[in-house]
């Protein structure tokens, strides 16, 4: 296990050295953020349209999957008996329990 840790540490050090040696040394100027913001669409309708085009289909697909899964997981329930208790509910429940056995 120790040799694996040592090899990993050596590979990490080699990767750091490689990235340090091949750095482009390009730093953005102070106005970079302002230029990026200026190029963004200023209309909120465009952003809303993009969101609808990207998110709505995924949301509908997820909804369909969840509905299908809920239908698959829903147990089948026995129908309600046609006769109902009139006066003695406890006797009806106990009699019903004996019929199911």
Secondary structure, 3 states (H helix, E strand, C coil): CHHHHHHHHHHHHHHHHHHHHCCCCCCCCCCHHHHHHHHCCCCHHHHHHHHHHHHHHHHHHHHHHHHHHHHHHCCCCCCCCCCCCCCCHHHHHHHHHHHHC
